[in-house]
Amino acid sequence: MSIFVPLGGDLAGNLVAGLIGNNIVDAFAVADANSQTGKLLRHLIGPAFDEFKSLADMNAVAASATAMNAVVASATAMNAVVASATAMNAVVASATAMNAVAASATAMNAVAASATAMNAVAASATARNAIRNSSTAFNIVAGSNMAIGKFVAGEAGLNPADYADMNAVAASATAMNAVAASATAMNAVAASATAMNAVAASATARNAIRNSSTAFNIVAGSNMAIGKFVAGEAGLNPADYADMNAVAASATAMNAVAASATAMNAVAASATAMNAVAASATAMNAVAASATAMNIALKSSTARNAMAASATARSAIISKLSTLNDTTKFSKTTTHVEYAGNGTNTYTAPANSLLNITQFYAYDVAAGDAGAAGTVTITAVNGNYQIMNRSDINASYSTTTTLNLNDISIGDFTVYRNLSGTYPGDVRHKVSFTIYTAI
């Protein structure tokens, strides 16, 4: 005669949770050891049955860490739970249940694949908090157009059931205005490539983000998010570019960005975007060749700082200085400053300007003077790089020093002089340059 061995352990848990979640058996019947269902399960499960007999309904299952751990470990059980609005409402109302769900890839894959489940999850602050605090959970949600759309809607205080997916959210001005006004919702959008693909491809969504400092600042701080946003602003497909580095590395993309005032405004307002652009010769060649792009860049302190700090950016600008001859975008003034004797002086550049330093000239103003010789250094203040550093400067009644230069200062520059000799105070130091100011 064969001997029956009860299931017990995790298998027992999965069985009970699955049966309840599927509504195959009534939780009350499971809890009643004298019912036919209770007797059958006690026989099948053995002593482990006592672990579940107090679970009177799905709310009790959701409140039990033991029961929920069994549920989330079973794809079969989770598929049943996510298909039931009643079951999901119980789960999302319980921090215990949601923490178990959020920690399980099996459970979250089932949740993120079910509109029923995501409607419940996204409408619950408890559930959203559990997902937000779990990288496992959020990454799964973030990778699904449907799931992230409903999650973002919930984060923005909207009804997730009203939006099929992120495309639907992005297409709605009402929804996007709410999303853009919510830092919590925007953090979710900016952390999801799927969400950003939808948002950046939608003029409605981009307009909402552009008009909200909260939204734009969050997007601007993410390499992925600002890259896709800029691509969208330039009329490109955001899905084709992983991040701003990918945009900056593409001549096709950067030519489109540089030609678009809207796209360049986004780039120039984002330190993340500008750092990527300034570090890329491809990107800076496109920017430096575009009067539109350079005009916008010079009007932005963020862009000026990034370009000044990058030798790559400065080299590209110098090679395409003729771009700045566009009189509809820039004013142009050729001038010079002159300083006497030793010391350090700073030239204060006009706002929104770039200076092309073209010549240094040292001469002695006193007839028959023996003059002086020594070091002169010209340094750009923004970026703190040397335009000229010469220790062979010599000026007397019979000698002058002329050095032709071709460098830029994006803003102020200093002139340091340290000459030795009989009359260093009689030596004049003249720096000639052209000022290009964005208008």
C-alpha positions as CSV (number, residue, x, y, z in Angstrom):
1,M,0.0,0.0,0.0
2,S,1.4,3.4,-1.0
3,I,2.1,6.0,1.6
4,F,0.9,9.6,1.0
5,V,3.4,12.3,1.9
6,P,2.0,15.8,2.6
7,L,3.5,18.6,0.5
8,G,4.5,21.0,3.2
9,G,7.0,23.9,3.1
10,D,7.2,26.5,0.2
11,L,5.2,24.3,-2.1
12,A,2.3,24.3,0.4
13,G,2.5,28.0,0.6
14,N,2.4,28.4,-3.2
15,L,-0.5,26.1,-3.4
16,V,-2.6,27.9,-0.8
17,A,-1.7,31.4,-2.0
18,G,-2.4,30.4,-5.6
19,L,-5.7,28.8,-4.9
20,I,-6.9,31.9,-3.0
21,G,-5.5,34.4,-5.5
22,N,-7.2,32.5,-8.3
23,N,-10.5,32.5,-6.4
24,I,-10.5,28.7,-6.9
25,V,-11.1,28.3,-3.2
26,D,-12.6,30.7,-0.7
27,A,-10.1,32.0,1.9
28,F,-12.8,31.5,4.5
29,A,-13.1,27.9,3.6
30,V,-9.3,27.5,3.8
31,A,-9.4,28.9,7.3
32,D,-12.2,26.6,8.4
33,A,-10.5,23.3,9.2
34,N,-13.9,21.6,9.4
35,S,-15.0,22.5,5.9
36,Q,-14.5,20.1,3.0
37,T,-11.9,22.5,1.4
38,G,-10.2,22.8,4.7
39,K,-10.1,19.1,5.3
40,L,-8.8,18.4,1.8
41,L,-6.0,21.0,2.1
42,R,-5.1,19.8,5.5
43,H,-4.7,16.4,4.1
44,L,-2.6,17.6,1.1
45,I,-0.5,20.1,2.9
46,G,-0.1,18.4,6.3
47,P,1.0,20.4,9.4
48,A,1.8,23.4,7.2
49,F,-1.9,24.0,6.8
50,D,-2.1,25.5,10.3
51,E,0.2,28.3,9.0
52,F,-2.6,29.5,6.6
53,K,-5.8,28.6,8.3
54,S,-6.2,32.0,10.0
55,L,-6.1,33.8,6.6
56,A,-9.7,34.7,6.4
57,D,-9.6,36.7,3.1
58,M,-7.2,38.3,0.6
59,N,-6.6,41.2,2.9
60,A,-5.3,38.7,5.5
61,V,-3.1,37.1,2.9
62,A,-1.7,40.5,1.9
63,A,-1.0,41.3,5.6
64,S,1.0,38.1,6.1
65,A,4.7,38.2,5.2
66,T,4.7,34.4,5.1
67,A,1.8,34.1,2.8
68,M,3.0,36.9,0.5
69,N,6.5,35.5,0.3
70,A,4.8,32.3,-1.0
71,V,2.7,34.3,-3.5
72,V,5.4,36.4,-4.9
73,A,7.7,33.4,-5.5
74,S,5.2,31.8,-7.7
75,A,4.6,33.1,-11.2
76,T,1.3,31.1,-11.3
77,A,0.1,32.6,-8.1
78,M,1.1,36.1,-9.1
79,N,-0.5,35.8,-12.5
80,A,-3.7,35.0,-10.7
81,V,-3.4,37.9,-8.2
82,V,-2.6,40.5,-10.9
83,A,-5.6,39.5,-12.9
84,S,-7.9,40.1,-10.0
85,A,-8.8,43.7,-9.1
86,T,-10.0,42.5,-5.7
87,A,-6.8,40.7,-5.0
88,M,-4.6,43.6,-6.2
89,N,-6.6,46.2,-4.1
90,A,-5.8,44.1,-1.1
91,V,-2.1,43.8,-2.0
92,V,-1.6,47.5,-2.8
93,A,-3.2,48.6,0.5
94,S,-0.7,46.6,2.5
95,A,2.9,47.8,2.9
96,T,3.8,44.2,3.9
97,A,2.4,42.8,0.7
98,M,3.9,45.5,-1.5
99,N,7.3,45.2,0.0
100,A,7.3,41.5,-0.8
101,V,6.0,42.2,-4.3
102,A,8.6,45.0,-4.9
103,A,11.4,42.8,-3.8
104,S,10.5,40.0,-6.2
105,A,11.4,40.1,-9.9
106,T,8.9,37.3,-10.5
107,A,6.1,39.3,-8.9
108,M,7.0,42.6,-10.5
109,N,7.2,41.1,-14.0
110,A,3.6,39.9,-13.5
111,V,2.5,43.3,-12.1
112,A,4.2,45.3,-14.9
113,A,2.6,43.1,-17.5
114,S,-0.9,43.6,-16.2
115,A,-2.9,46.8,-16.8
116,T,-5.3,45.7,-14.0
117,A,-2.4,45.4,-11.6
118,M,-0.7,48.6,-12.6
119,N,-4.0,50.5,-12.3
120,A,-4.2,49.4,-8.7
121,V,-0.5,49.9,-8.0
122,A,-0.2,53.3,-9.5
123,A,-3.3,54.5,-7.7
124,S,-1.8,53.6,-4.3
125,A,0.7,55.8,-2.5
126,T,1.7,52.7,-0.5
127,A,2.4,50.7,-3.6
128,R,4.2,53.4,-5.4
129,N,6.4,54.1,-2.4
130,A,7.4,50.4,-2.3
131,I,8.2,50.4,-6.0
132,R,10.1,53.7,-5.8
133,N,12.3,52.3,-3.0
134,S,13.1,49.1,-4.8
135,S,15.5,49.2,-7.8
136,T,14.2,45.7,-8.8
137,A,10.7,46.9,-8.9
138,F,11.3,50.3,-10.5
139,N,13.5,49.0,-13.2
140,I,10.9,46.5,-14.3
141,V,8.2,49.2,-14.3
142,A,10.4,51.7,-16.0
143,G,11.0,49.3,-18.9
144,S,7.4,48.9,-19.8
145,N,5.5,51.6,-21.7
146,M,2.2,50.6,-20.1
147,A,3.6,50.3,-16.6
148,I,5.7,53.4,-16.5
149,G,2.8,55.4,-18.0
150,K,0.4,54.4,-15.3
151,F,3.0,54.8,-12.6
152,V,3.9,58.3,-13.7
153,A,0.2,59.2,-13.9
154,G,-0.3,58.0,-10.3
155,E,2.8,59.9,-9.2
156,A,1.2,63.1,-10.7
157,G,-2.1,62.6,-8.9
158,L,-3.9,61.4,-12.0
159,N,-6.1,58.4,-12.4
160,P,-3.8,55.7,-13.9
161,A,-6.8,53.9,-15.5
162,D,-7.3,56.9,-17.7
163,Y,-4.0,56.4,-19.5
164,A,-3.1,53.2,-21.4
165,D,0.6,53.9,-21.4
166,M,3.3,56.5,-21.4
167,N,2.5,57.6,-25.0
168,A,-1.0,58.4,-23.8
169,V,0.3,60.5,-20.9
170,A,2.8,62.3,-23.2
171,A,0.0,63.1,-25.7
172,S,-2.2,64.8,-23.1
173,A,-1.5,68.4,-22.2
174,T,-3.6,68.0,-19.0
175,A,-1.6,65.0,-17.9
176,M,1.8,66.4,-18.9
177,N,1.1,69.7,-17.1
178,A,0.4,67.7,-13.9
179,V,3.5,65.5,-14.5
180,A,5.7,68.5,-15.1
181,A,4.5,70.2,-12.0
182,S,5.4,67.1,-9.8
183,A,9.0,66.5,-8.9
184,T,8.1,63.0,-7.9
185,A,6.5,62.2,-11.2
186,M,9.3,63.9,-13.2
187,N,12.0,61.9,-11.3
188,A,10.2,58.7,-12.5
189,V,10.1,60.0,-16.1
190,A,13.7,61.1,-16.1
191,A,14.9,57.8,-14.7
192,S,13.1,55.7,-17.4
193,A,14.4,55.6,-21.0
194,T,11.0,54.2,-22.0
195,A,9.3,57.2,-20.5
196,M,11.7,59.7,-21.9
197,N,11.4,58.2,-25.4
198,A,7.7,58.9,-25.3
199,V,8.0,62.3,-23.7
200,A,10.8,63.6,-25.9
201,A,9.0,62.4,-29.1
202,S,5.9,64.4,-28.1
203,A,5.7,68.2,-28.8
204,T,2.9,68.4,-26.2
205,A,5.1,66.8,-23.5
206,R,8.2,68.7,-24.4
207,N,6.2,72.0,-24.2
208,A,5.0,71.1,-20.7
209,I,8.6,70.3,-19.6
210,R,10.0,73.4,-21.2
211,N,7.6,75.6,-19.4
212,S,8.2,74.1,-16.0
213,S,11.5,74.8,-14.2
214,T,10.8,71.8,-11.9
215,A,10.5,69.5,-14.8
216,F,13.3,70.9,-16.9
217,N,15.8,71.0,-14.1
218,I,15.2,67.3,-13.4
219,V,15.5,66.4,-17.1
220,A,18.6,68.6,-17.5
221,G,20.4,66.9,-14.7
222,S,20.2,63.4,-16.3
223,N,22.5,62.5,-19.2
224,M,20.0,60.1,-20.5
225,A,17.0,62.3,-20.1
226,I,18.5,65.5,-21.5
227,G,20.0,63.6,-24.4
228,K,16.6,62.3,-25.5
229,F,14.9,65.6,-24.8
230,V,17.4,67.5,-26.9
231,A,17.0,64.9,-29.7
232,G,13.3,65.4,-29.7
233,E,13.6,69.2,-29.7
234,A,15.8,68.9,-32.8
235,G,13.3,66.8,-34.6
236,L,15.2,63.5,-34.2
237,N,14.0,60.2,-32.9
238,P,14.8,60.1,-29.1
239,A,15.0,56.3,-29.2
240,D,18.0,56.5,-31.5
241,Y,20.1,58.1,-28.8
242,A,20.9,56.5,-25.4
243,D,22.0,59.8,-23.8
244,M,23.6,63.2,-24.4
245,N,27.0,61.6,-25.1
246,A,25.4,59.7,-28.0
247,V,23.9,62.9,-29.3
248,A,27.2,64.8,-29.0
249,A,29.1,62.0,-30.8
250,S,26.8,62.1,-33.9
251,A,27.6,64.7,-36.5
252,T,24.1,64.2,-37.9
253,A,22.4,64.8,-34.6
254,M,24.6,67.8,-33.6
255,N,24.1,69.5,-37.0
256,A,20.3,69.2,-36.3
257,V,20.7,70.4,-32.7
258,A,23.0,73.4,-33.7
259,A,20.5,74.5,-36.3
260,S,17.6,74.4,-33.9
261,A,17.2,77.3,-31.5
262,T,14.8,75.3,-29.4
263,A,17.2,72.4,-29.1
264,M,20.2,74.7,-28.4
265,N,18.3,76.5,-25.7
266,A,17.9,73.2,-23.9
267,V,21.5,72.3,-24.4
268,A,22.8,75.7,-23.2
269,A,20.6,75.5,-20.1
270,S,21.9,72.1,-19.0
271,A,25.4,71.8,-17.5
272,T,25.1,68.0,-18.2
273,A,24.3,68.6,-21.9
274,M,27.0,71.3,-22.3
275,N,29.7,69.2,-20.6
276,A,29.0,66.5,-23.1
277,V,29.0,68.9,-26.0
278,A,32.1,70.8,-24.9
279,A,34.0,67.5,-24.6
280,S,33.2,66.4,-28.1
281,A,35.1,67.7,-31.1
282,T,32.2,66.5,-33.3
283,A,29.6,68.4,-31.2
284,M,31.7,71.6,-30.9
285,N,32.5,71.7,-34.6
286,A,28.7,71.7,-35.3
287,V,28.1,74.4,-32.6
288,A,31.0,76.6,-33.6
289,A,29.9,76.5,-37.2
290,S,26.4,77.7,-36.4
291,A,25.7,81.4,-35.7
292,T,22.4,80.3,-34.1
293,A,24.1,77.9,-31.7
294,M,26.9,80.2,-30.8
295,N,24.6,83.1,-30.2
296,I,22.6,81.0,-27.7
297,A,25.7,79.6,-26.1
298,L,27.3,83.0,-25.5
299,K,24.0,84.2,-23.8
300,S,24.2,81.3,-21.3
301,S,26.5,81.3,-18.4
302,T,26.2,77.5,-18.2
303,A,27.3,77.2,-21.8
304,R,30.1,79.8,-21.5
305,N,31.5,78.1,-18.5
306,A,31.5,74.6,-20.2
307,M,33.2,76.0,-23.3
308,A,35.8,78.0,-21.4
309,A,36.7,74.9,-19.4
310,S,37.3,72.7,-22.5
311,A,40.3,73.0,-24.7
312,T,38.4,70.9,-27.3
313,A,35.6,73.5,-27.3
314,R,38.0,76.5,-27.5
315,S,39.9,74.9,-30.4
316,A,36.7,74.3,-32.4
317,I,35.6,77.9,-31.8
318,I,39.0,79.3,-32.9
319,S,38.9,77.3,-36.0
320,K,35.5,78.7,-36.9
321,L,35.7,82.3,-35.7
322,S,34.3,83.5,-39.0
323,T,30.9,82.2,-37.8
324,L,30.9,85.2,-35.4
325,N,31.0,87.7,-38.3
326,D,27.2,87.2,-38.7
327,T,26.1,90.7,-37.9
328,T,22.5,89.6,-37.2
329,K,23.7,87.6,-34.3
330,F,26.8,89.3,-33.0
331,S,28.3,92.8,-32.7
332,K,32.0,93.1,-33.4
333,T,34.5,95.6,-31.9
334,T,38.3,95.7,-32.3
335,T,40.1,97.3,-29.4
336,H,43.0,97.1,-27.0
337,V,44.0,97.7,-23.4
338,E,47.3,99.0,-22.2
339,Y,48.9,98.7,-18.7
340,A,52.0,100.4,-17.3
341,G,54.8,98.8,-15.4
342,N,54.6,95.7,-13.2
343,G,51.4,94.3,-11.6
344,T,48.2,92.5,-12.5
345,N,45.2,94.0,-14.1
346,T,41.9,92.4,-15.2
347,Y,40.0,93.4,-18.3
348,T,36.2,93.1,-17.7
349,A,34.6,91.9,-20.8
350,P,31.1,92.9,-21.9
351,A,28.3,90.5,-21.0
352,N,27.7,87.6,-23.3
353,S,30.9,88.1,-25.2
354,L,33.9,86.2,-26.5
355,L,37.3,87.9,-27.0
356,N,39.7,86.9,-29.7
357,I,43.2,87.9,-28.4
358,T,45.3,88.8,-31.4
359,Q,48.5,90.6,-30.3
360,F,50.7,91.6,-27.4
361,Y,53.0,94.5,-27.7
362,A,55.6,95.9,-25.2
363,Y,57.4,99.2,-25.6
364,D,59.2,101.8,-23.5
365,V,57.8,105.3,-23.4
366,A,61.0,107.0,-22.2
367,A,63.6,108.1,-24.8
368,G,67.0,106.8,-24.1
369,D,65.7,104.5,-21.4
370,A,67.4,101.2,-20.7
371,G,64.0,99.7,-20.1
372,A,63.3,96.3,-18.6
373,A,62.8,92.6,-19.4
374,G,61.0,89.7,-17.8
375,T,57.7,87.8,-17.8
376,V,54.2,88.6,-19.0
377,T,51.3,86.2,-18.6
378,I,47.8,86.7,-20.1
379,T,45.2,84.4,-18.4
380,A,41.5,83.8,-19.2
381,V,39.6,84.1,-16.0
382,N,36.8,81.8,-17.1
383,G,38.4,78.4,-17.4
384,N,41.7,79.7,-15.9
385,Y,43.9,78.9,-18.8
386,Q,46.9,80.8,-20.1
387,I,46.6,82.6,-23.4
388,M,50.2,83.7,-23.2
389,N,53.1,83.0,-20.9
390,R,56.4,84.5,-22.0
391,S,59.6,85.1,-20.0
392,D,61.4,86.9,-22.8
393,I,59.5,90.2,-22.9
394,N,62.0,93.0,-23.5
395,A,61.3,96.7,-24.0
396,S,63.7,99.7,-24.0
397,Y,64.3,102.9,-26.1
398,S,65.6,100.7,-28.9
399,T,63.7,97.4,-28.4
400,T,60.1,96.4,-28.5
401,T,58.4,93.0,-28.2
402,T,55.5,92.1,-30.6
403,L,53.8,88.7,-30.3
404,N,51.0,87.7,-32.6
405,L,48.4,85.6,-30.8
406,N,45.2,83.7,-31.8
407,D,43.4,82.6,-28.7
408,I,40.1,83.3,-27.1
409,S,38.8,84.4,-23.7
410,I,35.2,83.7,-23.0
411,G,34.8,86.7,-20.7
412,D,37.4,88.5,-18.6
413,F,41.2,88.1,-18.8
414,T,44.1,89.2,-16.6
415,V,47.6,90.6,-17.6
416,Y,50.4,89.8,-15.2
417,R,53.7,91.7,-15.6
418,N,57.0,91.1,-13.8
419,L,59.9,92.8,-15.5
420,S,63.3,93.6,-14.0
421,G,65.6,96.4,-15.1
422,T,66.3,100.1,-14.7
423,Y,62.9,101.5,-15.4
424,P,60.2,98.8,-15.6
425,G,57.6,101.5,-14.8
426,D,58.3,103.0,-18.2
427,V,57.3,99.9,-20.1
428,R,53.8,99.7,-21.6
429,H,52.0,96.4,-22.2
430,K,49.4,96.5,-24.9
431,V,46.9,93.7,-25.6
432,S,44.9,93.9,-28.8
433,F,41.7,91.9,-29.3
434,T,38.3,91.7,-31.0
435,I,35.1,91.5,-29.0
436,Y,32.2,89.4,-30.3
437,T,29.0,90.0,-28.3
438,A,25.8,88.0,-28.8
439,I,22.9,90.3,-29.6
